[in-house]
Amino acid sequence: MSMEFDLVPAVLTQAVDELPLVDHHVHGATSHDLSRVAFEELITESDRPVPEWMTQFDSQLGLAVLRHCAPVLGLEPFCTPEEYLARRAKLGAAEVNRLLLGAAGLGHLLVETGYRSEELLGPSGMAQASGAPADEVVRLESVAEQVAAGGCTAAGFAERFAEELWERSRTARGLKSVAAYRCGLGFDPAPPSRAEVAEAAGRWLAAGGGRLADPVLVRHLIWTGLERGLPTQFHTGFGDPDLDLRLADPLLLRGLIELAEPTGVPLLLLHCYPYQRQAGFLAQVYPNVFFDVGLGVNHTGARGAALVAESLEVAPFAKLLYSSDAWGPAELHHLGAVLWRRAMARALGGFVTDGEWSAAQAVRVATMVGVENARRVYGLGARG
């Protein structure tokens, strides 16, 4: 361990390491073996091929894999990418998933299933691999696209979507919108009229349905989701080039946040990086807003403590949650937990060593963020 980490009070480090983390936004782990090319393409948010003259292992995330995942697979820390990938291939996907997920120290997973789910473990598979309970989070846009694929009229779309959403979410813990990817977050926040929905649905269905990106329909999905009443997640900030990062600033959701406040539905801003301070402002001033810095912690790696510290600046600590947003390689699920624990211990440990907080206060806040807030928001109960 570094000298800096050695300065963190031992009681805090132990307490954070032992937290049964609730990963409130995560996807499934890859259920099949991965080539080197496939693995490297999954440890970056770029959707372009990795150039021949570089490797994604030369990144904060890549080096974190070699530092923190290698020992779990029986290798020395800081091994070469070749050694790591050879060991991974020898073990096979199922064993890699079992080892990395099992060592993450998870207490509950909320698994979003709306993107390429056929390639990934579902909630039951994630529960088996991790040894922790897992529930589903339903993606609004995916449900709507399935309704269109099943056949419906423009006039009947709104009713069919509502029926299907209620059916799909009977046992779900939450809903999610990827409006940031489809039309950006600067949409008109008001619920559209039935006539507007029917007209937009007509245009969409006449074009063959498929990917739903019409702002009117996106708004309708969100408001139907709010009527459903489950905690609703929104992708904000960092992601792949399919989104315009300028239109993924969570501040653009302020109008919707205010209009949705009377519903009492918790709105959860996911990822947020590089807009974590904007998210912290929203979480401070609006009682229905919560946020995390998942995804960003993995990709900032050894710099994750700075990101986590910024997330702790202005938001009440009851409004901040843990997530990994891992998708694909189980390394991302494992690192989400490991790097968050280290980042939180460093950030809070700094407050303690500076004499600003007591160790007991730091442990209490880490427990709130890592475990208790998600259990309260999603109604998970005390344990499981």
Backbone torsions as a table, in degrees:
resi	resn	phi	psi	omega
1	MET	NA	154.4	-179.8
2	SER	-74.1	161.4	177.7
3	MET	-61.5	-37.7	179.6
4	GLU	-59.6	-44.0	-177.9
5	PHE	-69.5	-30.6	178.5
6	ASP	-63.8	-22.2	-179.6
7	LEU	-78.4	-13.3	178.5
8	VAL	-68.8	130.9	179.7
9	PRO	-52.9	133.2	-174.9
10	ALA	-59.7	-36.9	-178.8
11	VAL	-63.8	-35.9	179.0
12	LEU	-70.9	-46.9	179.5
13	THR	-57.5	-44.9	-179.6
14	GLN	-65.0	-42.9	-178.2
15	ALA	-63.8	-42.9	-179.9
16	VAL	-67.6	-39.9	179.2
17	ASP	-63.0	-28.5	-175.4
18	GLU	-93.4	-1.3	-178.9
19	LEU	-64.2	132.0	172.8
20	PRO	-82.5	83.9	-169.0
21	LEU	-60.0	139.9	170.1
22	VAL	-98.8	109.7	177.7
23	ASP	-86.2	97.7	-169.5
24	HIS	-81.8	-7.9	173.5
25	HIS	-147.5	107.0	-177.1
26	VAL	-149.6	157.4	174.1
27	HIS	-112.6	176.0	-178.4
28	GLY	-74.1	159.7	173.5
29	ALA	-84.0	150.3	179.1
30	THR	-61.0	132.3	-176.1
31	SER	-94.0	3.7	-178.0
32	HIS	-132.1	164.2	178.7
33	ASP	-68.0	154.5	-176.3
34	LEU	-124.2	134.9	170.8
35	SER	-72.1	170.5	177.6
36	ARG	-61.5	-43.6	179.9
37	VAL	-59.9	-47.3	-178.8
38	ALA	-63.1	-41.8	-179.9
39	PHE	-62.6	-46.9	-178.0
40	GLU	-65.2	-33.4	178.6
41	GLU	-70.0	-19.1	-179.1
42	LEU	-96.8	-0.4	174.9
43	ILE	-111.3	30.1	173.4
44	THR	-146.7	155.5	174.5
45	GLU	-88.5	-3.7	176.6
46	SER	-68.6	144.0	175.2
47	ASP	-104.7	13.4	177.9
48	ARG	-99.5	153.5	175.6
49	PRO	-58.7	146.6	177.3
50	VAL	-71.0	124.8	179.5
51	PRO	-58.3	149.9	-177.3
52	GLU	-63.8	-24.1	-174.2
53	TRP	-88.8	6.3	179.8
54	MET	-144.7	170.8	175.3
55	THR	-135.5	144.4	177.5
56	GLN	-71.8	-9.9	173.2
57	PHE	-68.6	-21.3	174.8
58	ASP	-86.9	64.6	177.4
59	SER	-152.7	167.7	178.4
60	GLN	-57.6	-43.2	-179.9
61	LEU	-67.8	-43.7	-179.8
62	GLY	-61.0	-44.2	179.0
63	LEU	-68.2	-32.0	177.2
64	ALA	-65.2	-35.9	176.0
65	VAL	-59.2	-47.6	-177.3
66	LEU	-69.1	-29.8	179.9
67	ARG	-79.3	-47.0	-168.2
68	HIS	-105.7	-25.9	-179.0
69	CYS	-90.6	-32.7	-178.0
70	ALA	-54.4	-47.1	-179.3
71	PRO	-62.4	-31.3	179.9
72	VAL	-66.9	-30.1	178.9
73	LEU	-92.9	9.4	174.6
74	GLY	89.5	19.3	179.2
75	LEU	-111.7	165.2	174.1
76	GLU	-74.1	146.1	172.7
77	PRO	-58.1	149.6	177.0
78	PHE	67.8	25.9	174.6
79	CYS	-67.4	174.2	179.6
80	THR	-80.4	157.4	175.0
81	PRO	-56.9	-37.0	-179.9
82	GLU	-63.4	-44.4	177.9
83	GLU	-63.0	-42.6	-178.0
84	TYR	-63.2	-48.9	-176.6
85	LEU	-68.5	-32.2	176.2
86	ALA	-65.3	-42.2	177.9
87	ARG	-64.9	-40.8	179.0
88	ARG	-60.8	-45.2	-179.4
89	ALA	-65.4	-37.7	-179.8
90	LYS	-65.4	-40.2	-178.9
91	LEU	-71.3	-37.4	-176.9
92	GLY	88.7	155.6	-172.4
93	ALA	-58.9	-44.0	-175.9
94	ALA	-62.3	-42.8	-180.0
95	GLU	-71.8	-38.4	176.6
96	VAL	-60.1	-45.0	178.9
97	ASN	-61.5	-44.7	-178.8
98	ARG	-62.1	-44.3	-178.0
99	LEU	-68.0	-49.6	-174.1
100	LEU	-72.9	-41.8	178.1
101	LEU	-69.4	-40.1	-179.1
102	GLY	-65.1	-29.1	-178.8
103	ALA	-88.8	0.4	-176.4
104	ALA	-80.4	-15.1	178.9
105	GLY	70.0	45.5	-175.9
106	LEU	-92.0	142.5	177.2
107	GLY	-104.9	-22.5	179.6
108	HIS	-168.3	145.8	177.3
109	LEU	-126.7	136.5	172.1
110	LEU	-111.2	106.7	-167.0
111	VAL	-99.8	117.7	176.6
112	GLU	-84.8	126.3	-167.4
113	THR	-112.0	14.9	-169.4
114	GLY	-89.8	2.4	-175.1
115	TYR	-132.0	114.0	175.6
116	ARG	48.3	44.2	-174.2
117	SER	-65.6	-21.5	-179.5
118	GLU	-67.1	-16.7	-179.8
119	GLU	-91.4	-7.3	-167.2
120	LEU	-124.2	160.8	169.8
121	LEU	-67.5	137.7	174.4
122	GLY	-83.6	-176.0	-179.7
123	PRO	-53.4	-42.4	-179.5
124	SER	-66.9	-39.8	177.6
125	GLY	-66.1	-37.7	177.9
126	MET	-67.7	-38.1	177.9
127	ALA	-63.9	-41.8	-179.7
128	GLN	-65.8	-43.1	-177.7
129	ALA	-70.7	-36.2	-174.8
130	SER	-91.7	-22.1	-174.8
131	GLY	78.1	13.6	-179.4
132	ALA	-123.2	150.6	176.1
133	PRO	-59.8	148.0	179.1
134	ALA	-139.2	134.6	177.0
135	ASP	-124.2	168.4	-174.2
136	GLU	-98.3	146.7	165.0
137	VAL	-115.7	127.8	-172.8
138	VAL	-98.1	129.4	179.4
139	ARG	-84.6	123.8	-176.5
140	LEU	-59.7	-47.5	-175.7
141	GLU	-63.8	-35.4	179.8
142	SER	-67.0	-39.6	177.5
143	VAL	-62.4	-44.6	179.9
144	ALA	-62.0	-41.5	179.7
145	GLU	-66.4	-33.8	175.8
146	GLN	-69.2	-36.1	175.9
147	VAL	-62.0	-45.1	179.4
148	ALA	-63.6	-41.6	-179.1
149	ALA	-65.1	-29.1	-179.7
150	GLY	-80.4	-10.1	178.3
151	GLY	94.5	120.2	174.7
152	CYS	-161.6	164.3	177.6
153	THR	-91.1	162.6	177.3
154	ALA	-61.6	-42.6	-178.8
155	ALA	-68.5	-28.7	-177.5
156	GLY	-94.4	-1.1	-174.5
157	PHE	-61.1	-46.8	-175.5
158	ALA	-59.1	-45.2	-179.5
159	GLU	-67.2	-42.1	-179.8
160	ARG	-64.6	-40.2	179.5
161	PHE	-63.9	-45.2	-179.5
162	ALA	-60.1	-44.2	179.7
163	GLU	-61.6	-45.9	-177.7
164	GLU	-67.9	-37.7	179.2
165	LEU	-63.4	-44.1	179.0
166	TRP	-63.8	-39.5	178.9
167	GLU	-66.3	-46.6	-178.1
168	ARG	-66.0	-27.3	-173.3
169	SER	-104.7	16.1	-178.2
170	ARG	-54.8	-40.6	-178.7
171	THR	-112.1	8.1	-178.2
172	ALA	-76.3	157.9	177.3
173	ARG	-98.5	-17.0	-177.3
174	GLY	-165.9	172.9	176.1
175	LEU	-122.0	162.4	179.0
176	LYS	-143.4	143.3	172.1
177	SER	-117.9	139.9	173.2
178	VAL	-110.7	40.4	177.9
179	ALA	-54.2	-33.1	-179.9
180	ALA	-57.2	-34.5	179.5
181	TYR	-82.4	-27.8	-171.0
182	ARG	-91.5	-40.2	-178.6
183	CYS	-145.3	2.4	-174.2
184	GLY	82.1	165.3	-174.8
185	LEU	-91.1	1.3	-178.8
186	GLY	-89.1	30.0	-177.7
187	PHE	-78.2	160.6	173.2
188	ASP	-57.9	122.0	-173.3
189	PRO	-78.8	-12.9	-174.8
190	ALA	-74.5	149.4	176.6
191	PRO	-66.8	135.3	179.1
192	PRO	-74.3	158.8	177.4
193	SER	-75.5	164.9	177.8
194	ARG	-60.3	-38.3	179.7
195	ALA	-65.5	-40.5	178.1
196	GLU	-63.4	-41.0	-179.8
197	VAL	-64.8	-45.6	-179.4
198	ALA	-62.3	-41.9	179.7
199	GLU	-64.4	-45.9	179.4
200	ALA	-65.4	-40.1	178.3
201	ALA	-63.6	-37.0	177.5
202	GLY	-60.5	-44.7	179.0
203	ARG	-63.0	-44.4	-177.3
204	TRP	-65.8	-47.7	-178.6
205	LEU	-67.6	-35.1	178.4
206	ALA	-65.1	-28.4	178.0
207	ALA	-85.2	4.3	177.1
208	GLY	102.8	6.7	-177.8
209	GLY	68.6	-127.4	179.6
210	GLY	75.9	-147.3	-175.7
211	ARG	-58.8	123.7	-177.3
212	LEU	-91.3	116.9	-177.9
213	ALA	-133.7	1.9	-179.1
214	ASP	-70.3	124.4	-177.3
215	PRO	-58.9	-34.2	178.9
216	VAL	-63.5	-46.0	179.9
217	LEU	-69.1	-38.1	176.6
218	VAL	-59.1	-44.8	177.2
219	ARG	-60.5	-41.5	-179.2
220	HIS	-63.9	-42.8	178.4
221	LEU	-59.5	-44.4	-177.9
222	ILE	-63.0	-45.7	-178.2
223	TRP	-70.3	-33.3	173.4
224	THR	-64.7	-39.2	175.8
225	GLY	-62.5	-40.3	178.4
226	LEU	-64.3	-35.6	175.1
227	GLU	-64.3	-33.8	177.6
228	ARG	-62.6	-34.4	170.7
229	GLY	92.7	-0.5	178.6
230	LEU	-81.8	151.9	173.5
231	PRO	-50.3	135.6	-172.6
232	THR	-120.3	123.9	-177.7
233	GLN	-95.9	146.9	175.9
234	PHE	-129.5	125.5	170.6
235	HIS	-65.1	130.5	171.8
236	THR	-136.4	156.6	173.9
237	GLY	70.6	-144.1	-170.2
238	PHE	-48.5	138.0	176.1
239	GLY	-175.1	-169.9	-178.5
240	ASP	-80.1	172.2	-173.9
241	PRO	-66.4	-0.5	175.6
242	ASP	-68.2	-16.8	176.3
243	LEU	-110.4	158.2	172.3
244	ASP	-95.5	109.4	-173.6
245	LEU	-57.5	-30.0	179.3
246	ARG	-64.1	-28.1	-178.4
247	LEU	-98.0	11.2	178.5
248	ALA	-109.7	13.7	176.9
249	ASP	-70.3	122.9	-178.1
250	PRO	-59.9	-22.0	177.5
251	LEU	-59.7	-24.5	178.7
252	LEU	-67.2	-15.5	179.5
253	LEU	-89.1	5.2	-173.7
254	ARG	-58.6	-41.7	179.7
255	GLY	-62.1	-44.8	178.3
256	LEU	-63.8	-41.8	180.0
257	ILE	-56.9	-44.7	-178.1
258	GLU	-69.4	-41.6	179.1
259	LEU	-67.8	-32.7	-178.0
260	ALA	-83.6	-13.2	-174.9
261	GLU	-54.4	-42.2	-179.5
262	PRO	-63.2	-20.1	179.4
263	THR	-70.5	-24.3	-176.4
264	GLY	76.1	4.2	-179.0
265	VAL	-75.6	127.4	175.8
266	PRO	-65.7	132.0	175.8
267	LEU	-108.5	123.4	-173.9
268	LEU	-113.4	115.9	-179.9
269	LEU	-87.6	117.7	-174.7
270	LEU	-92.4	143.3	169.3
271	HIS	72.6	-68.8	171.0
272	CYS	71.6	-36.3	-179.0
273	TYR	-52.0	132.2	4.5
274	PRO	-92.1	22.3	-177.1
275	TYR	-103.8	30.1	-175.6
276	GLN	-63.1	-31.9	179.3
277	ARG	-73.0	-35.6	175.0
278	GLN	-63.2	-42.6	178.4
279	ALA	-63.0	-39.0	177.8
280	GLY	-61.8	-38.9	175.7
281	PHE	-61.5	-48.4	-179.1
282	LEU	-61.2	-40.1	179.5
283	ALA	-67.3	-30.2	178.6
284	GLN	-72.4	-42.8	-170.1
285	VAL	-92.5	-16.8	-178.9
286	TYR	-118.6	122.3	-176.4
287	PRO	-66.6	-19.2	-177.8
288	ASN	-92.8	7.7	-174.8
289	VAL	-110.8	133.0	175.5
290	PHE	-131.6	162.7	179.6
291	PHE	-154.5	167.8	174.0
292	ASP	-141.1	172.7	174.4
293	VAL	-122.0	30.1	175.7
294	GLY	-58.9	160.1	-174.0
295	LEU	74.8	-51.3	179.9
296	GLY	-63.2	-36.5	-178.9
297	VAL	-63.7	-44.0	177.5
298	ASN	-60.6	-46.1	-173.1
299	HIS	-77.4	-18.8	175.1
300	THR	-91.4	-14.1	171.2
301	GLY	53.5	-118.9	-177.8
302	ALA	-65.0	-14.9	176.6
303	ARG	-94.4	7.2	-176.0
304	GLY	-61.6	-28.0	-179.4
305	ALA	-61.8	-35.2	178.8
306	ALA	-66.0	-42.0	179.3
307	LEU	-64.9	-46.7	179.8
308	VAL	-63.4	-39.8	178.8
309	ALA	-61.8	-40.5	178.6
310	GLU	-66.2	-32.7	178.5
311	SER	-68.5	-18.5	-178.2
312	LEU	-95.4	9.3	-171.2
313	GLU	-75.3	-60.0	-172.5
314	VAL	-116.9	-18.8	-177.4
315	ALA	-74.5	140.8	170.2
316	PRO	-58.9	142.3	-172.9
317	PHE	-68.1	-17.6	176.6
318	ALA	-75.9	-3.9	-175.4
319	LYS	-106.5	0.7	-175.0
320	LEU	-111.1	134.5	-177.0
321	LEU	-124.4	163.1	174.3
322	TYR	-95.0	138.0	166.5
323	SER	-151.1	158.4	174.3
324	SER	-104.0	-28.6	-169.2
325	ASP	51.4	29.6	179.5
326	ALA	-65.8	138.8	175.9
327	TRP	-141.1	119.6	175.7
328	GLY	99.9	-116.5	-175.6
329	PRO	-57.2	133.7	-179.7
330	ALA	-63.4	-16.8	174.3
331	GLU	-55.2	-36.9	-177.4
332	LEU	-70.5	-35.3	176.1
333	HIS	-67.1	-42.9	-179.6
334	HIS	-67.3	-47.3	-178.7
335	LEU	-65.6	-35.1	177.7
336	GLY	-53.1	-44.1	-179.8
337	ALA	-73.2	-48.9	-176.3
338	VAL	-62.3	-48.8	-176.5
339	LEU	-69.5	-34.9	176.1
340	TRP	-65.4	-43.9	179.4
341	ARG	-58.6	-47.5	-178.6
342	ARG	-64.6	-41.5	-179.7
343	ALA	-65.6	-43.7	-179.9
344	MET	-66.0	-41.7	179.1
345	ALA	-63.2	-40.5	179.2
346	ARG	-66.7	-46.6	-177.2
347	ALA	-64.2	-50.5	-178.8
348	LEU	-70.9	-34.9	177.9
349	GLY	-61.5	-34.4	176.5
350	GLY	-62.8	-39.6	178.2
351	PHE	-64.2	-38.0	-178.9
352	VAL	-69.8	-48.3	-177.5
353	THR	-67.2	-24.4	175.6
354	ASP	-80.6	-3.9	179.3
355	GLY	80.4	12.7	-178.1
356	GLU	-87.8	-31.8	179.5
357	TRP	-126.5	156.6	168.8
358	SER	-86.5	160.6	177.1
359	ALA	-62.3	-36.3	179.9
360	ALA	-64.5	-40.2	177.0
361	GLN	-63.7	-40.8	-179.9
362	ALA	-63.8	-43.0	178.4
363	VAL	-62.9	-40.4	-179.0
364	ARG	-64.8	-42.0	179.7
365	VAL	-67.8	-42.5	178.1
366	ALA	-60.3	-39.1	179.1
367	THR	-68.0	-39.5	176.2
368	MET	-58.8	-51.3	-173.9
369	VAL	-70.3	-42.1	-174.8
370	GLY	-79.3	-25.5	-171.0
371	VAL	-134.8	-61.3	-163.3
372	GLU	-70.2	-37.4	-177.4
373	ASN	-62.9	-44.5	179.6
374	ALA	-65.7	-39.4	179.2
375	ARG	-62.7	-37.4	178.3
376	ARG	-70.7	-49.5	-175.0
377	VAL	-62.3	-42.8	-175.7
378	TYR	-95.5	2.2	178.3
379	GLY	64.7	43.1	-176.7
380	LEU	-85.3	-10.0	-177.3
381	GLY	83.1	179.3	-175.0
382	ALA	-64.7	-43.1	179.1
383	ARG	-151.3	118.4	174.9
384	GLY	79.1	NA	NA
